[in-house]
């Protein structure tokens, strides 16, 4: 790249959708990818994981991660297989959780390819995984942990600082300082909520010329209703009938938040002390990390939880093996099963739903964002039957929804933007469905008086300061 060329930002993924987050920074000194996420959800999105990368992967000098959710880090093994040899910079919490979620992602890729080959539904013969579990394990050697609020030079003239985002353990917004043009660009990553029961809220932006902000809930305000009221009513109703409550929950962070609420409900005597099963190997490993961080007084964990054991009041059993998971199918209620995935798109929860959703004694509790086209979205909207494992199953179990999202809503996103000082020149809105992103742009312009635009897939913008005239 010419030394006279202006630094550029290229939106590769996460623009026009809530998945596949990737943003490429190009300077005279090289290329840095901010987040390296896998496209998930609808088939048209998943197929993009197989597309040619917009630039040669070997030309990317470093990856900067905001957090360890698969839609932000899950493409790293694939990028490495294609020729990337640089470092992946992230917080210690992100490094720990990526060490859990990436091998699991590789395993699922292998399982999907194997299933396709056995049942002959793939267009490719044989079907191949995007990457394997071993690929993922080998990619972890690229990870380098960086402390919060500690600037890291990831490229000559490009310094990055990670600030607490409060979304999941290790989650950060990242501030890039481009020395040659003296411009500062801040990526929100996924912003958490000030009300997260375990984690401290997001830190302020500080100085920024441009801000790239997520918009998952850019058109919504989280409901003010107390989620524990809905949970208590649903659990008590199922318990009286001898039923089973199935809670599809993301393995990282959402499971911990669900357990925190259940622990409070039991402690307050609002629900009976039922057996609670966490049926997800990945969730169990993430639970180990959260427990350790609380026990050891992590600066990300709320101070009142330092030195404590999390969830002490519930009968918690972790089912890590396939045999333990299958044994739950023959166990009678009342009991509670928390299992991934959170939108019921795959994983062990599918087997629990297939075995229980046709019984009106049972209940399903949805605990967060359900992307359009997912089974969770269909259930939330009152589907009378859902297709799983190649069969249609009638929905007779009670379906309830509570708001336990780890994403900031519109007001919280705007409040975070107000912490930028001085005001940013431009706000780019990405990582949201088109309607949500457009609504957040309107709110930013109307309420904050800032220039805001919706990021477009493949769009390139200059990051240097505009020259008048």
Secondary structure as GFF3:
##gff-version 3
##sequence-region A 1 469
A	DSSP	beta_strand	8	13	.	.	.	ID=ss1
A	DSSP	beta_strand	22	27	.	.	.	ID=ss2
A	DSSP	beta_strand	30	36	.	.	.	ID=ss3
A	DSSP	alpha_helix	43	46	.	.	.	ID=ss4
A	DSSP	three_ten_helix	47	50	.	.	.	ID=ss5
A	DSSP	three_ten_helix	57	59	.	.	.	ID=ss6
A	DSSP	beta_strand	62	64	.	.	.	ID=ss7
A	DSSP	alpha_helix	70	73	.	.	.	ID=ss8
A	DSSP	alpha_helix	76	81	.	.	.	ID=ss9
A	DSSP	beta_strand	87	90	.	.	.	ID=ss10
A	DSSP	alpha_helix	92	119	.	.	.	ID=ss11
A	DSSP	alpha_helix	133	139	.	.	.	ID=ss12
A	DSSP	three_ten_helix	140	142	.	.	.	ID=ss13
A	DSSP	beta_strand	143	145	.	.	.	ID=ss14
A	DSSP	beta_strand	152	155	.	.	.	ID=ss15
A	DSSP	beta_strand	158	164	.	.	.	ID=ss16
A	DSSP	beta_strand	172	178	.	.	.	ID=ss17
A	DSSP	beta_strand	183	187	.	.	.	ID=ss18
A	DSSP	beta_strand	210	214	.	.	.	ID=ss19
A	DSSP	alpha_helix	227	240	.	.	.	ID=ss20
A	DSSP	beta_strand	244	248	.	.	.	ID=ss21
A	DSSP	alpha_helix	254	267	.	.	.	ID=ss22
A	DSSP	beta_strand	275	278	.	.	.	ID=ss23
A	DSSP	alpha_helix	281	295	.	.	.	ID=ss24
A	DSSP	three_ten_helix	303	305	.	.	.	ID=ss25
A	DSSP	beta_strand	315	318	.	.	.	ID=ss26
A	DSSP	alpha_helix	322	329	.	.	.	ID=ss27
A	DSSP	beta_strand	335	339	.	.	.	ID=ss28
A	DSSP	alpha_helix	349	356	.	.	.	ID=ss29
A	DSSP	beta_strand	363	366	.	.	.	ID=ss30
A	DSSP	alpha_helix	375	380	.	.	.	ID=ss31
A	DSSP	beta_strand	385	388	.	.	.	ID=ss32
A	DSSP	beta_strand	391	394	.	.	.	ID=ss33
A	DSSP	beta_strand	398	401	.	.	.	ID=ss34
A	DSSP	alpha_helix	410	417	.	.	.	ID=ss35
A	DSSP	beta_strand	426	430	.	.	.	ID=ss36
A	DSSP	alpha_helix	434	443	.	.	.	ID=ss37
A	DSSP	pi_helix	444	448	.	.	.	ID=ss38
A	DSSP	beta_strand	452	454	.	.	.	ID=ss39
A	DSSP	beta_strand	460	462	.	.	.	ID=ss40
###
